[in-house]
Amino acid sequence: MKVKIKIDGIEYEVPSHYTVLDACKEAKIDIPTLCFLKGLNETGACRMCVVEVDGARSLQASCVLKVRDGMKIKTNSKRVQQSRVTTLELLLANHNKDCLKCNRNGKCELQDLAERFHIKNIYFDSFEKRTPLYDDTSFSIVRDQSKCILCGRCITACEKTAGMSILTYIHRGFEAVVGTGFNYKLEDAGCLYCGQCINVCPVGALKEKTHIERVWDAINDSTKHVVVQTAPAVRASIGEEFGLEIGTRCTGKMVSAIRRLGVDKVFDTNFGADLTIMEEGYELLNRLKNGGELPLLTSCSPGWIRLVEQYYPEFIPNLSTCKSPQQMFGAVIKSYYAEKMNIDPKDIFVVSVMPCSSKKYEMNREEMERDGIKDVDAVLTTREIGNMIREVGIQFTDLEDEDFDHPLGEYTGAGVIFGATGGVMEAALRTVADILENKDLDEFEYEAVRGVEGIKEAEVEIGGKKLNIAVAHGGENAKKLMDLVKNSKKQYHFIEIMGCDGGCVNGGGQPYVKANVRNTGIDVRKLRANALYEEDTIKQVRKSHQNESVQRLYKEFLEKPNSHKSHELLHTHYTKRELFPIK
């Protein structure tokens, strides 16, 4: 059903379920917004999107106002203009306005609107709040309340996407801030460090804890052998840092750019992903054969691990003991690679380039070191590596493609798809199926576990065995799935869960996507995932166990999957963590 409305005197016919904001967008009128994120945060809180409607005494928030037949709307009257400017001035009055030092400088939605509306003077005094404004106590996320505009996006993302509700409004009126209950540190408040709050923040109130300086220090230290590993999802997004379209695959240019930063080697975390599949695949087979704890839960996502340790500790025995690909790779670099290159592991500095903010926490876990040597020394997000490339003046888009260094730069298509939700499951099934069938199967693409549906289930028959599998992504979906298992409503053999919505392609360290792009209906999860599946299809080898460098690693060093040496280097344990400890 359609209705007739008038916008700025011009008649339009639009679907009756549209909001005024939808109708204006279809009419090619750009209504400014700050709090609005379509499908996630539709509250009308910021009042930037107000319009004048005939018959209404006050201005109306267009993002939540439904159209009706005969409605007459003014989007640019004097009253509307003054309201938007006043709203901006009020927001800026309590904003620290230190734009040049802000991580969002040039990528800030508030800054964009201040420029659009020619804000030159602030006519309101700022109000100094008593609540602590800066919190950098966690390994992963920094909160700066002096930049917060109270839009509520982070609160909604934490509730609806992460499923945690860690962030909320505290106090009222001028004292209102976004924070945790009773001002607990993120570490104690149950945060997963997934960074979905960072992804939706329109300003610089939330950001990752940067490791850029420590990486530059290592590069410039002649005693350090700097090795960089890049996660699969980074190649699908790093181009966005340099103006390329969302989902542009930039594997070769990424390698070229990182090599030009002055590092010694550029390897691929996909090698670690292939290694993870070998260890995790055989772990699944051992549990199936010997009556181990089922379902086996994947352990690649540190946000998901924190969810289990804090909210579902009874399932800790179900977690795979495998380290994540990042940590496995670091462990191999500081053992096998160090031995091959005759380098003291203490002189090797391992840098991970990750789409994830939670990986910064993971590298600092006590379990992720051996003999006092960390597996990984620094984690850079996709945004941070983009900043470093720009800092030295590298023209990213003009670079020729280059290959990863060998042998730890060799990877398969199975390793690539780790970056998308369902990718770990599919990669594992490709290997487990070949092992159980004792042959190289021609059909190995498992479409049932692909896509961005919140929870995906399938029954697969492999080697005469029927396996019930499930895939979930994002904390909200993870909790739903685990509650089904906990209450015995569902039974599975193998479950893959990623802490971030869409998997690593939408991790908390990925390039910022502004609301005006998100609100067009573009699904960044699908576009970036498509880039990974595209690379998978062009790889000559697409199964982890067929990675010749991984095979050589076992032959020369690890002996076999799940061997004693493998467990020493590549496996770990997890621990129940207390929530809201008594202060």
C-alpha positions in Angstrom: 0.0 0.0 0.0 1.3 3.5 -0.9 0.4 6.9 0.4 0.8 10.4 -1.1 2.9 12.9 0.8 4.5 16.3 0.0 8.1 17.0 0.8 9.2 20.6 0.5 6.1 21.2 -1.8 6.8 18.3 -4.1 4.4 15.4 -4.2 5.7 11.8 -3.7 4.1 8.4 -3.5 5.8 6.1 -1.0 5.1 2.8 0.8 2.9 3.3 3.9 5.5 1.5 6.1 8.2 4.2 5.4 9.4 6.6 8.0 9.7 10.2 6.9 13.5 9.7 6.8 13.0 6.8 4.4 10.7 8.9 2.2 13.2 11.8 2.2 16.0 9.5 1.2 14.0 8.2 -1.7 13.4 11.8 -2.7 17.2 12.3 -2.7 17.2 14.6 0.3 20.0 14.0 2.8 18.5 14.4 6.3 21.4 14.6 8.9 21.4 12.0 11.6 23.7 11.1 14.5 22.1 8.5 16.7 20.3 6.6 13.9 21.5 3.2 12.6 18.9 1.4 10.6 17.8 -1.8 12.2 19.9 -1.2 15.3 19.4 2.1 16.9 16.1 3.9 15.9 15.4 6.1 19.0 15.1 9.6 17.7 17.4 10.7 20.6 19.8 13.1 18.9 17.2 15.3 17.2 19.4 16.1 14.3 16.9 14.6 11.9 14.0 16.8 12.8 11.6 18.1 10.2 8.5 20.3 10.3 5.2 18.7 9.7 2.0 20.6 9.0 -0.4 20.3 12.0 2.3 19.3 14.5 3.2 21.9 17.2 6.8 20.7 17.6 9.5 19.5 15.2 9.4 15.7 14.6 12.2 13.2 14.5 12.0 11.9 11.0 13.8 8.6 11.8 10.9 7.3 13.9 7.9 9.2 12.4 5.8 7.1 10.0 4.4 8.7 6.9 0.7 9.1 6.5 -1.5 10.0 3.6 -1.6 13.7 2.9 1.4 14.5 5.2 3.2 17.8 4.3 6.8 17.9 5.4 9.4 20.7 5.4 13.0 19.5 5.6 14.8 22.9 5.4 12.6 25.6 6.9 14.2 28.3 9.1 12.9 26.6 12.2 14.4 23.3 11.2 17.8 24.9 10.3 18.0 26.7 13.6 17.1 23.6 15.5 19.8 21.5 13.9 22.4 24.2 14.4 21.4 24.6 18.1 21.5 20.9 18.6 25.0 20.7 17.2 26.2 23.7 19.3 24.9 22.0 22.4 26.6 18.7 21.6 29.9 20.5 20.8 29.7 22.5 24.1 30.3 19.4 26.1 32.7 17.9 23.5 36.4 18.3 24.0 36.9 19.5 20.4 40.5 18.3 20.3 40.0 17.0 16.8 43.7 17.1 15.6 44.7 14.5 18.2 41.6 12.4 17.8 41.7 8.9 16.2 38.5 9.8 14.3 39.8 13.1 12.8 38.6 13.2 9.3 36.3 10.2 9.9 34.1 11.7 12.5 30.3 12.1 11.9 30.0 15.0 14.4 32.9 16.7 12.6 31.2 16.2 9.2 28.0 17.8 10.5 29.9 20.7 12.1 31.4 21.4 8.7 28.2 20.9 6.8 26.3 23.4 9.0 29.3 25.9 9.2 29.6 25.8 12.9 32.1 28.5 13.8 31.1 29.6 17.3 29.8 27.7 20.4 27.4 29.9 22.4 27.0 27.6 25.3 29.2 27.0 28.3 30.5 23.4 28.9 29.4 21.4 32.0 32.1 19.6 33.8 30.9 16.2 34.9 32.0 14.5 38.1 32.2 11.0 36.6 35.7 9.9 35.5 35.9 10.7 31.8 38.8 8.4 30.6 39.3 4.7 31.1 42.2 2.9 29.5 42.5 0.1 32.0 41.6 -2.8 29.7 44.0 -4.4 27.2 41.6 -3.7 24.3 39.3 -0.8 24.5 39.7 2.8 25.6 36.7 4.9 26.6 36.9 8.7 26.5 33.7 10.3 27.8 34.9 13.8 27.0 34.0 13.0 23.3 30.8 11.1 23.9 27.6 12.7 22.5 25.2 10.3 24.3 23.8 9.0 21.0 23.3 5.5 22.5 24.6 3.5 19.6 27.2 1.7 21.7 24.6 0.8 24.3 22.3 -0.7 21.6 25.2 -2.5 19.9 26.3 -4.0 23.2 22.8 -5.2 23.9 21.5 -6.3 20.5 24.7 -7.4 18.8 27.0 -8.5 21.6 24.1 -9.6 23.8 25.9 -8.3 26.9 24.4 -5.0 28.0 27.7 -3.9 29.6 27.2 -0.3 28.6 24.3 1.8 29.8 23.3 5.4 30.7 24.4 6.5 34.1 23.0 9.4 36.1 20.5 11.9 34.6 20.4 15.4 33.0 23.7 17.2 32.7 25.4 14.4 34.7 24.4 11.7 32.2 27.2 9.6 30.8 27.6 6.2 29.1 29.4 3.7 31.4 29.3 0.3 33.1 27.1 -0.6 36.1 28.6 0.8 39.3 31.5 2.1 37.2 33.2 -1.3 37.1 36.2 -1.7 34.8 35.4 -3.4 31.5 37.5 -6.3 32.6 35.2 -7.0 35.6 31.9 -5.9 34.0 31.7 -8.9 31.6 32.9 -7.2 28.4 33.9 -9.5 25.6 36.2 -6.8 24.0 34.5 -7.6 20.7 34.6 -3.9 19.8 31.2 -3.7 18.2 30.7 -0.5 20.3 33.7 1.0 18.6 32.4 0.2 15.2 29.1 2.1 15.7 30.5 5.1 17.7 30.1 8.2 15.5 32.9 10.0 17.3 36.1 9.1 19.1 34.6 8.2 22.5 35.5 4.5 21.9 38.7 3.2 20.3 41.2 0.3 20.5 44.3 0.6 22.7 47.0 1.3 20.2 50.1 -0.7 19.7 51.5 1.5 16.9 54.4 3.0 18.9 55.6 -0.3 20.2 55.7 -1.7 16.6 57.7 1.3 15.4 60.1 0.9 18.2 60.6 -2.8 17.3 61.1 -1.9 13.6 63.7 0.6 14.5 65.5 -1.7 16.9 68.3 -3.4 15.0 68.4 -6.2 17.5 64.8 -7.2 16.8 63.7 -9.5 14.0 60.2 -8.2 13.2 57.7 -10.7 11.8 54.2 -9.7 10.7 51.3 -12.0 10.3 48.0 -10.8 8.7 44.6 -12.3 9.4 42.4 -13.4 6.5 39.7 -10.8 7.1 42.2 -7.9 6.8 42.8 -8.4 3.1 39.0 -8.0 2.5 38.9 -4.6 4.3 42.2 -2.8 4.3 41.4 -1.2 0.9 38.6 0.8 2.6 41.3 2.7 4.5 42.5 4.0 1.2 39.2 4.8 -0.5 38.5 1.5 -2.2 35.0 0.0 -2.2 33.9 -2.2 0.7 34.8 -5.8 0.0 37.7 -5.1 -2.3 40.3 -7.9 -2.0 43.8 -6.4 -1.5 46.0 -9.4 -0.5 49.0 -8.5 -2.7 48.9 -4.7 -2.1 48.6 -5.4 1.7 51.8 -7.5 1.6 53.6 -4.9 -0.4 52.7 -2.1 1.9 53.6 -3.9 5.1 56.9 -5.0 3.7 57.7 -1.3 2.9 57.3 -0.4 6.6 60.7 -2.0 7.2 59.7 -5.4 8.7 61.8 -8.5 8.2 59.1 -11.0 7.2 55.5 -10.8 6.1 53.7 -14.1 6.8 50.0 -15.1 6.7 47.9 -16.0 9.7 46.1 -18.3 7.3 49.1 -20.7 7.8 48.1 -20.7 11.5 44.5 -21.2 10.4 45.5 -24.3 8.4 47.5 -25.5 11.4 44.5 -24.9 13.7 42.3 -27.1 11.5 44.8 -29.9 11.7 44.8 -29.7 15.5 41.1 -29.0 15.9 40.0 -31.6 13.3 42.0 -34.4 15.0 40.7 -33.2 18.4 37.1 -33.6 17.1 37.9 -37.1 15.7 39.5 -38.1 19.0 36.5 -36.9 21.0 34.1 -38.7 18.6 36.1 -41.9 18.8 36.9 -41.9 22.5 33.8 -40.4 24.1 35.2 -37.0 24.8 33.1 -33.9 25.8 30.7 -33.0 23.1 29.8 -30.7 21.4 33.3 -29.6 20.6 33.3 -25.8 20.7 35.7 -23.9 18.5 38.2 -21.6 20.3 39.4 -19.2 17.6 37.5 -16.1 18.8 38.8 -14.5 22.0 35.6 -12.6 22.5 33.7 -16.0 22.4 36.2 -17.5 24.9 35.5 -14.7 27.3 31.8 -15.3 27.0 32.2 -18.9 27.9 34.6 -18.2 30.8 32.3 -15.6 32.3 28.8 -16.7 31.4 28.9 -20.4 30.6 31.8 -21.8 32.6 30.2 -25.3 32.7 31.1 -25.5 29.0 34.8 -24.9 29.4 35.5 -28.7 29.1 33.7 -28.5 25.7 36.0 -25.8 24.3 38.7 -26.9 21.9 42.1 -26.7 23.7 43.6 -25.3 20.5 45.0 -21.8 20.6 43.7 -19.4 18.0 45.5 -19.1 14.6 47.1 -15.9 15.8 48.6 -17.6 18.9 49.5 -20.8 17.1 51.4 -18.8 14.5 53.3 -16.8 17.2 54.2 -20.0 19.0 55.6 -21.6 15.8 57.5 -18.5 14.9 59.3 -18.5 18.3 60.1 -22.2 18.2 60.3 -23.9 14.7 61.1 -20.7 12.8 63.5 -19.4 15.4 65.4 -22.8 15.2 65.4 -22.8 11.4 66.7 -19.2 11.2 69.1 -19.6 14.2 67.5 -16.7 16.0 67.0 -16.4 19.7 63.2 -16.3 20.3 63.8 -13.3 22.6 65.0 -11.3 19.7 61.9 -12.1 17.5 59.1 -9.6 17.7 55.8 -10.9 16.4 53.2 -8.4 15.1 49.7 -9.5 14.3 47.5 -7.5 12.0 44.0 -8.3 13.0 40.4 -7.2 12.3 39.8 -7.6 16.0 40.1 -5.5 19.2 39.8 -8.6 21.5 43.0 -10.0 20.0 44.9 -7.4 22.0 43.5 -9.0 25.2 44.2 -12.5 23.9 47.9 -11.9 23.4 48.2 -10.7 27.0 46.6 -13.8 28.5 48.9 -15.6 30.9 48.4 -18.8 29.0 49.7 -17.3 25.8 53.4 -17.4 26.7 56.0 -20.1 27.2 59.1 -19.8 29.4 58.3 -16.1 29.9 58.2 -15.4 26.1 54.9 -14.2 24.7 53.6 -15.9 21.5 52.6 -12.5 20.1 54.2 -9.1 21.0 51.8 -6.6 19.5 48.5 -6.6 17.7 47.5 -3.9 15.2 44.0 -3.5 14.0 43.2 -3.0 10.3 42.7 0.7 11.2 46.1 0.9 12.9 48.0 -0.7 10.0 46.2 1.7 7.7 47.5 4.6 9.8 51.0 3.4 9.7 51.0 3.0 5.9 49.7 6.5 5.5 52.2 7.9 8.0 55.2 6.9 5.9 53.5 8.1 2.6 53.0 4.7 0.9 50.6 5.1 -2.0 48.7 1.9 -1.3 46.5 1.8 -4.4 49.5 2.2 -6.7 51.4 -0.7 -5.3 52.2 -3.8 -7.3 50.9 -7.1 -5.8 53.5 -9.1 -3.9 53.5 -12.6 -2.3 53.9 -13.5 1.3 57.3 -14.8 2.5 57.8 -18.5 2.6 57.4 -21.0 4.1 55.0 -19.6 6.7 53.2 -17.5 4.1 51.8 -20.6 2.4 48.1 -21.1 2.9 45.0 -22.8 1.5 41.5 -21.6 0.6 40.3 -23.2 3.8 42.5 -20.9 5.8 41.2 -17.8 4.0 37.5 -18.4 4.8 38.3 -18.4 8.6 37.5 -14.7 8.4 33.8 -15.2 7.7 31.2 -16.7 10.0 30.9 -20.4 9.2 34.4 -20.5 7.8 36.1 -22.4 10.6 33.4 -25.0 10.5 33.6 -25.4 6.7 37.4 -25.6 6.8 37.3 -28.3 9.5 34.7 -30.3 7.6 36.8 -30.3 4.5 39.7 -31.9 6.4 37.7 -34.2 8.7 35.7 -35.5 5.7 38.9 -36.5 3.8 40.3 -38.2 6.8 37.2 -40.2 7.5 36.6 -41.1 3.9 40.3 -41.8 3.4 40.4 -40.0 0.1 40.5 -36.5 -1.6 36.8 -35.7 -1.9 35.8 -33.6 -5.0 32.8 -32.1 -3.2 33.9 -30.1 -0.2 32.0 -26.8 -0.2 29.5 -26.7 2.7 27.0 -24.0 1.7 24.7 -24.7 4.7 27.2 -23.0 7.1 27.7 -19.9 5.0 25.8 -16.6 5.2 24.9 -14.1 7.9 21.9 -15.9 9.4 22.3 -15.6 13.2 22.2 -19.3 13.9 22.8 -22.0 11.2 22.3 -25.7 11.7 23.0 -28.7 9.5 23.4 -32.4 9.5 26.3 -33.7 7.5 27.1 -37.4 6.8 30.9 -38.0 6.6 32.5 -41.5 6.4 29.3 -43.1 7.5 28.9 -40.8 10.5 26.1 -38.3 10.9 27.3 -35.0 12.5 25.0 -32.4 13.8 26.7 -29.0 13.5 25.8 -25.4 14.3 27.3 -22.0 13.6 26.5 -18.7 15.5 28.0 -15.3 15.4 27.7 -12.3 17.7 27.2 -12.6 21.5 23.5 -12.4 21.3 23.2 -15.4 18.9 25.9 -17.3 20.8 23.9 -17.0 24.0 20.7 -18.2 22.3 22.5 -21.2 20.9 24.3 -22.1 24.2 21.0 -21.8 26.1 19.5 -24.3 23.7 22.3 -26.8 24.4 22.4 -26.0 28.1 18.7 -26.8 28.4 19.0 -30.0 26.3 16.8 -28.6 23.6 19.5 -29.1 21.0 22.3 -31.7 20.6 25.3 -31.1 18.4 28.7 -32.7 17.8 30.5 -29.6 16.7 29.8 -25.9 17.1 31.5 -22.8 15.7 30.9 -19.5 17.4 32.5 -16.1 16.6 32.2 -13.2 19.0 31.6 -10.6 16.3 28.5 -10.2 14.2 29.4 -11.7 10.8 32.7 -13.1 12.1 36.1 -11.5 11.8 35.1 -9.5 8.6 33.1 -7.3 10.9 35.5 -7.3 13.8 36.0 -4.4 16.2 39.2 -3.4 14.5 37.9 -3.1 11.0 37.7 0.2 9.1 35.0 2.6 10.2 31.9 2.6 8.1 29.9 5.8 8.7 26.2 5.7 9.3 25.2 7.3 6.1 26.7 4.2 4.3 25.4 1.6 6.8 21.9 3.2 6.5 21.8 2.6 2.7 21.3 -1.1 3.4 24.8 -2.1 2.5 25.8 -5.2 4.4 29.5 -4.9 5.0 29.6 -8.5 6.4 28.5 -10.0 3.1 30.7 -7.8 0.9 33.8 -8.6 2.9 33.0 -12.3 3.2 32.5 -12.5 -0.5 36.1 -11.3 -1.0 37.3 -14.2 1.2 35.2 -16.8 -0.6 36.5 -15.4 -3.9 40.1 -15.9 -2.8 39.2 -19.4 -1.7 37.9 -20.4 -5.1 41.1 -19.2 -6.9 43.5 -21.1 -4.6 44.9 -24.2 -6.1 44.9 -25.9 -2.7 41.7 -25.5 -0.7 42.1 -28.0 2.2 44.2 -27.3 5.3 45.7 -30.8 5.5 47.1 -30.4 1.9 49.2 -27.3 2.9 52.7 -28.6 2.1 54.4 -26.2 4.6 52.1 -27.5 7.3 52.9 -31.1 6.4 56.6 -30.2 6.5 56.2 -28.6 10.0 54.7 -31.8 11.3 57.4 -33.9 9.7 60.3 -31.8 10.9 59.1 -30.5 14.2 55.6 -31.4 15.6 55.5 -35.1 14.6 51.8 -35.3 14.2 48.5 -33.5 15.1 47.8 -33.6 18.8 51.2 -34.9 19.6 52.9 -34.1 22.9 54.9 -31.3 21.3 51.8 -29.9 19.6 50.1 -29.8 23.0 53.0 -28.0 24.5 53.1 -25.3 21.8 49.7 -25.1 20.2 47.2 -25.9 22.9 46.1 -24.1 26.1 43.4 -24.1 28.8 40.6 -21.8 29.9 39.4 -20.7 33.3 36.2 -19.6 34.9 36.3 -15.8 35.4 34.4 -13.9 38.1 32.0 -11.2 37.2 31.5 -8.0 39.2 34.1 -8.9 42.0 33.6 -7.1 45.3 35.6 -3.9 45.3 
